[in-house]
Every structure is written in C-alpha cells, then in structure tokens.
Amino acid sequence: MKLTALLRDQHVRMHRLLAEVQQLGIRKEAGRERLRQLRALIVEHLRHEDAEFYPALQRNAATQELAHTYANEMRQLSAEILGFFDTWQHGGDTLAFGRHYGRLLGLLNRRWAGEEIRLYPAYDQHCRRSDAA
C-alpha cells in the first residue's frame, strides 16, 4: 500500500473510532477501550508521518516549505491531541468530555482536510516512489 493510501486509510479508521467513542461514551469500558485504540492509531499515524512522510517532503525542494509548515503545526497539535487521551483514559464527567471531544474533533477534521487536500497530493506528485509503503 502506498504511503498516502495508508495515511488516508488511517484517517478513515480514526474517524470511525471517534464515532464509536462518542456513541459508547467514556463511562463504559468499551468506550474507554475505543479511546485507547484511537490513541494507539494516532501514535502510529504520527510515527509514519515523522519517519517517512515529512522526511520525503523535506528532501524535495518543491515541497520543503509546505512540509516545514505542516510538521511544525503537527508538533504543536500533538501535545493537545495526546493530552485529550491522557485526560479521559479513566473516564470522567460526560459533559466536560463532550466539550473536549468536540474541540478535538474540530482540530482533527481541519488537520485531516489539509493533509488530504494539500499534503498528500504534493507527496504523490513530487515524492512518491514506486516502493513507498
């Protein structure tokens, strides 16, 4: 599977897990388990970006500036995103969780849209190798 296809697939899986967390809630163990699964998937996604995706974009003159901008933004967002999971891993007040969840969902949706509209096409055009996994 090509790298951008893998990253897009992870976005779909993350979105699905987010919906399951919202549906189940964090008072139920099943909801907290989905939250743990989601955190693990996000960490895996970030690892692919840091190890493969951004380095390839940064090596190409046509995509260096775009990569730098998005990588810096992601470094800032990562702490907030992972902080969400740390805050709610053991459950808590459902109203406060709902507010925090809504903020996280907004951040992720904006980020994913930017990646899929700008970054992935730039990678596919300038950086993708035939053996990209």
C-alpha positions in Angstrom: 0.0 0.0 0.0 1.3 3.4 -0.9 2.1 5.7 2.0 -0.6 8.3 1.2 -3.2 5.5 0.8 -2.1 4.1 4.2 -2.4 7.5 5.9 -5.8 8.1 4.3 -7.0 4.7 5.5 -5.8 5.6 9.0 -7.9 8.8 8.8 -10.9 6.7 8.0 -10.2 4.3 10.8 -9.6 7.2 13.3 -12.9 8.8 12.2 -14.7 5.5 12.8 -13.2 5.1 16.2 -14.0 8.7 17.2 -17.7 8.0 16.3 -17.6 4.8 18.4 -16.2 6.6 21.4 -18.9 9.3 21.1 -21.6 6.6 20.8 -20.4 4.5 23.6 -19.3 7.3 25.9 -16.3 7.2 28.3 -18.3 5.9 31.3 -18.4 2.4 29.7 -15.3 0.3 29.5 -16.0 -0.3 25.8 -15.8 3.4 25.1 -12.6 3.8 27.0 -11.2 0.8 25.1 -12.0 2.5 21.8 -10.3 5.6 23.2 -7.1 3.5 23.8 -7.3 2.1 20.3 -7.7 5.5 18.8 -4.7 6.8 20.7 -2.6 3.9 19.5 -3.7 4.5 15.9 -2.9 8.2 16.1 0.5 7.5 17.6 1.1 5.0 14.7 -0.1 7.6 12.2 2.3 10.2 13.7 5.2 7.7 13.5 4.6 7.1 9.8 4.5 10.9 9.2 7.7 11.6 11.2 9.7 8.6 9.9 8.6 8.5 6.2 6.3 11.2 5.1 7.8 14.5 6.3 11.4 13.5 5.6 10.5 12.7 1.9 8.6 16.0 1.6 11.6 17.9 3.2 14.1 16.4 0.8 12.2 17.8 -2.2 12.7 21.5 -3.0 9.1 21.8 -4.3 7.6 20.6 -1.0 10.1 21.7 1.6 8.3 24.8 2.8 4.9 23.0 2.9 6.4 20.1 4.8 8.0 22.5 7.3 4.8 24.4 7.9 2.7 21.3 8.4 5.3 19.4 10.5 5.6 22.4 12.9 1.8 22.7 13.2 1.6 19.0 13.9 4.2 19.2 16.6 2.1 21.8 18.3 -1.2 19.9 17.9 0.3 16.6 19.0 0.6 17.7 22.6 -3.1 18.8 22.7 -4.3 15.7 20.9 -2.4 13.3 23.2 -3.4 15.3 26.2 -7.0 14.6 25.4 -6.4 10.9 25.7 -4.5 11.3 28.9 -7.3 13.4 30.4 -10.1 10.9 29.6 -8.4 7.5 29.7 -10.1 6.7 33.0 -13.5 8.3 32.2 -14.9 11.3 33.8 -17.7 13.9 33.5 -19.6 13.3 30.3 -20.5 17.0 29.7 -16.8 18.1 30.1 -15.8 15.2 27.9 -18.3 16.2 25.2 -16.9 19.7 25.1 -13.3 18.5 24.9 -14.3 15.8 22.3 -15.9 18.4 20.1 -12.8 20.6 20.2 -10.6 17.6 19.4 -12.9 16.5 16.5 -12.7 20.0 15.1 -8.9 20.0 15.3 -8.6 16.6 13.7 -11.1 17.3 10.9 -9.3 20.5 9.9 -6.0 18.8 10.0 -7.1 15.8 8.0 -8.7 18.0 5.4 -5.4 20.0 5.0 -3.4 16.8 4.7 -5.7 15.2 2.2 -6.2 18.4 0.1 -2.6 19.8 0.1 0.0 17.4 1.6 -0.9 14.1 0.1 -1.3 15.4 -3.4 2.1 17.2 -3.1 3.7 14.0 -1.8 2.1 11.9 -4.6 3.3 14.4 -7.2 6.8 15.1 -6.0 8.0 12.4 -3.6 6.2 9.1 -4.1 8.5 6.2 -5.0 7.2 3.1 -6.6 8.1 1.1 -3.5 6.6 3.6 -1.0 4.7 1.6 1.6 
